[in-house]
Amino acid sequence: MHVSANFDGVAHATGPLHAEDVSNYLRDRVDVKRVELGAVGTVFSAVHVLGGDPTRLYRIEVISAGDATEVVMHDVTPIPTKKPDPTLSEADKWKAAGYKPNGMPLDPAHQR
């Protein structure tokens, strides 16, 4: 298989292989709890790559495309959320975000 497209957070690979063989190959290389089987392919949702970064989470789709197979790998790692400091006042929380308590920007020239 070869990578046919690579974007931020998603990669596509295609090759002249049977989808079932590719699915079985991937099943042995990911930490999978649930596999979705469909008419055109297999989906490994929310998996970790064995031996890879354990903090990364992926969705892998194996799609039968005639005489070839396409694999689409999405990085679905949740973006960590920063909890606000509970000791800050409401006005300080607004200020830390760059706004006045009424929702107006502190510096209108640098609106986000």
C-alpha positions as CSV (number, residue, x, y, z in Angstrom):
1,M,0.0,0.0,0.0
2,H,1.1,3.6,-0.5
3,V,0.0,6.8,1.1
4,S,-2.2,8.6,-1.4
5,A,-3.0,11.7,0.7
6,N,-1.9,13.0,4.0
7,F,-3.6,16.0,5.8
8,D,-3.5,17.3,9.3
9,G,-5.2,14.6,11.3
10,V,-6.0,12.2,8.5
11,A,-4.1,10.0,6.1
12,H,-5.2,7.9,3.1
13,A,-3.4,4.8,1.8
14,T,-4.4,2.6,-1.1
15,G,-3.2,-0.7,-2.5
16,P,-4.1,-3.8,-4.5
17,L,-4.9,-5.9,-1.5
18,H,-8.1,-7.6,-0.3
19,A,-10.0,-5.5,2.4
20,E,-10.4,-8.6,4.6
21,D,-6.6,-9.2,4.6
22,V,-5.9,-5.5,5.5
23,S,-8.5,-5.6,8.3
24,N,-6.9,-8.7,9.8
25,Y,-3.5,-7.2,9.5
26,L,-4.6,-4.0,11.3
27,R,-6.6,-5.9,13.9
28,D,-3.3,-7.5,15.1
29,R,-1.6,-4.0,15.4
30,V,-4.2,-1.9,17.3
31,D,-5.8,-2.1,20.7
32,V,-9.4,-2.6,19.5
33,K,-12.4,-3.0,21.7
34,R,-15.1,-2.6,18.9
35,V,-15.0,-3.3,15.2
36,E,-17.8,-2.2,12.9
37,L,-18.4,-4.4,9.9
38,G,-20.3,-3.0,6.9
39,A,-21.1,-3.8,3.3
40,V,-18.1,-1.8,1.9
41,G,-15.6,-2.1,4.7
42,T,-14.5,-2.3,8.3
43,V,-14.2,0.5,10.9
44,F,-11.9,0.4,13.9
45,S,-13.2,3.2,16.1
46,A,-11.3,4.7,19.0
47,V,-8.1,2.6,18.8
48,H,-4.5,2.9,20.0
49,V,-1.7,1.7,17.8
50,L,0.2,-1.0,19.6
51,G,3.8,0.2,20.3
52,G,2.7,3.8,19.3
53,D,2.0,6.8,21.4
54,P,-0.6,5.6,24.0
55,T,-2.1,9.1,24.3
56,R,-3.1,9.2,20.6
57,L,-6.5,7.8,19.6
58,Y,-7.4,6.9,16.0
59,R,-10.4,5.8,13.8
60,I,-9.3,3.6,11.0
61,E,-11.6,2.8,8.1
62,V,-10.8,-0.1,5.7
63,I,-12.8,0.4,2.5
64,S,-13.1,-2.0,-0.4
65,A,-12.7,-0.2,-3.7
66,G,-13.0,-2.6,-6.5
67,D,-9.7,-4.4,-7.0
68,A,-8.0,-2.3,-4.3
69,T,-8.5,-1.3,-0.7
70,E,-8.3,2.1,0.8
71,V,-7.4,2.8,4.5
72,V,-8.3,6.1,6.0
73,M,-6.8,6.8,9.4
74,H,-8.2,9.7,11.4
75,D,-6.5,11.1,14.5
76,V,-9.5,11.5,16.9
77,T,-7.5,12.3,20.0
78,P,-9.6,14.6,22.2
79,I,-8.2,18.1,22.6
80,P,-7.3,18.5,26.3
81,T,-9.4,21.1,28.1
82,K,-7.9,23.5,30.5
83,K,-9.9,23.9,33.7
84,P,-10.2,27.5,35.0
85,D,-8.4,28.3,38.2
86,P,-11.2,28.0,40.9
87,T,-9.5,30.7,43.0
88,L,-9.9,33.4,40.2
89,S,-12.8,35.9,40.5
90,E,-15.3,36.1,37.6
91,A,-13.6,39.3,36.4
92,D,-10.1,37.7,36.5
93,K,-11.4,34.8,34.5
94,W,-12.7,37.2,31.8
95,K,-9.4,39.1,31.9
96,A,-7.3,35.9,31.5
97,A,-9.4,35.2,28.4
98,G,-8.7,38.7,27.0
99,Y,-12.1,40.2,27.7
100,K,-14.0,42.5,30.0
101,P,-16.8,41.1,32.2
102,N,-19.3,42.5,29.7
103,G,-17.8,40.3,26.9
104,M,-16.0,43.2,25.1
105,P,-12.3,42.6,24.2
106,L,-9.7,44.2,26.5
107,D,-7.8,45.4,23.4
108,P,-10.1,45.8,20.4
109,A,-7.1,46.0,18.1
110,H,-6.2,42.4,18.9
111,Q,-9.6,40.6,18.8
112,R,-9.4,36.9,18.7
